[in-house]
Amino acid sequence: MSIAHRSTLVVHGRLAMRESRLAAGRGGRHGLQIMSFEQAAVRLAGGFARPIDDESLRAAIQSALPATPMGELESIKALPGMIDAAADTLHKAWRAGIDLAARAADHSRLDAIARLEAAVLDQLPPGMMRPLDIVAAATARIAHAPAVLGPMEIVGLTELSPCWRPLLQALTAHIPVQWTAGPRSVPAWLDGTGVTITRAPAQTPGISAVSAATAYHEAIEAMRWARSLLATGVSPSEIAIATASPADYDDHFLALRADANIDLHFVHGVRTVTTREGQSAAALADIVVRGLSQSRLRRLAALCRDSGPFETLPEGWLRVLPTDAPLSTPGAWNRLLVRLTPEDWPDGADHVPALRTAVETLAKGPDAAGEIGKAFLKGRALAIWRKALLAGPAASIDATLELLKQDDGLEACVCVAWMPASALAASPRRFVRLLGLNSSRWPRGIAEDHLIPDHIIPTPVLDPLPVNLADRRDFETILATTADTVVLSRARRDSDGRLLGRSPLLAGRGDETYLRRNATPAHAFSETDRLMARPQEFAADPQAVG
């Protein structure tokens, strides 16, 4: 019987992890552990060490921020978005290896951020560590690297955050470390670290460029393209659609996915408000933020009829509400409840106390958001509600809910994938369609940090791989790692009809094909698409009669 020796494969992103685990399982690679470099560092640090996750960080910031003096930021610390901005700034500083406490004397802004960092660390469990602390703990136990990690291979990365580089260099003295770059660019700082670099020639896919009328038309053409590939026998796991900023297209693809009946996996997740549980939380948020009214209560009751105070009310109880009354004030609700008698209810019993309790609870407003959520929501909907309260103030919980995401439940390794370009660069596929190649959209512009501007800490120091450079690098990586076909797509106009320019990344890529919005598709992506392109056939369909 052969003994499996432990080894470590370091990849970037959830998709790369899933596909690498599938490949390892199919290849029988026993003893191989697949993780990010951060996870490898945590494992070597041992004990109960763990990284600071986003939810824990936001919860700690929410608890620490009100009592922490923030100097010139004091006037904005209670505004919506401050928790997100603070979390983003702390993450950047930690990844860049910046010791905020040591630099607090350099500027009053850094002093404020350092005070917030100290307060946040006090709120976190003892095992949660900053990257610098994880590196220190892992370095102290680096003699155990051969047993804990074994030989390490790093695949699909084009950069590593500065905070992890000292640990990577230290590991080379104890275990073999290989950086498998393939055709990707290799960071210059790797020279002299002792890491073995493996390169490979770039792929030469067939590259074509197209222009669509709008972003929605781009999404339609992408679905037609994917359907045509599936019809020729291409495996769904070999097809990818990507862009630099997927949020601009998510709603389009969510609607088109349902119409096309194609398992299109959203690698970056779907918005929680697109699910029933998310809609339940959104309906409650509408009341908490904007006040109680009949229309809002009806929406909430339809989504939460099996939970909270609505559970005890009889079927059809909404008929006791007068359809012509807005019921937008507590006084209006009180007058209605006083008039109701047992005979008004569908089952002949008096349910006024239960309805009064529900109305009074909902009328408490944002200050009682936690209590209201616990009273009306349960299960996944309640978890979404609590997560939104951690991510932002209760007074703007409706806006916070719009930004929350969750996994779509599909298996990435057997589906057509819709993803950010960064995920595709780390986990290439054979057939690729890139959307949104317009000026200012890909590559995106460089923006200063919200709390630490460039004149305090230069942006290249705080963010060594800014979004503009990352977008360009991802684009070149995708072209170099795609084996068969790459289609480059852009929109000619935005949703308001304004002309959009071409991305500078399209320079030298040849002429583009002009796709007309109303053209008959060579391959329809759904039944609706097929019938709308063939009026004669649609006219004969029973659905069109009358």
Secondary structure, 3 states (H helix, E strand, C coil): CCCCCCEEEECCCHHHHHHHHHHHHHCCCCCEEEECHHHHHHHHHCCCCEECCHHHHHHHHHHHHHHCCCHHHHHHCCCCCHHHHHHHHHHHHHHCCCCCCCCHHHCHHHHHHHHHHHHHHHHCCCCEECHHHHHHHHHHCHHHHHHHCCCEEEECCCCCCHHHHHHHHHHCCCCCEEEEEECCCCCHHHCCCCCEEEECCCCCCEEEEEEECCHHHHHHHHHHHHHHHHHCCCCHHHEEEEECCHHHCHHHHHHHHHHHCCCEEECCCEEHHHCHHHHHHHHHHHHHHHCCCHHHHHHHHHHCCCCHHHHHCCCCHHHHCCCCCCCCCHHHHHHHHHHCCHHHCCCCCCCHHHHHHHHHHHCCCHHHHHHHHHHHCCHHHHHHHHHHHHHCCHHHHHHHHHHCEECCCCCHHHCEEEEEHHHHHHCCCCEEEECCCECCCCCCCCCCCCCCCCCCCCHHHHCCCCHHHHHHHHHHHHHHHCCCEEEEEEECECCCCCECCECHHHCCCCCEEECCCCCCCCCCCCHHHHHHHCHHHHHCCHHHCC
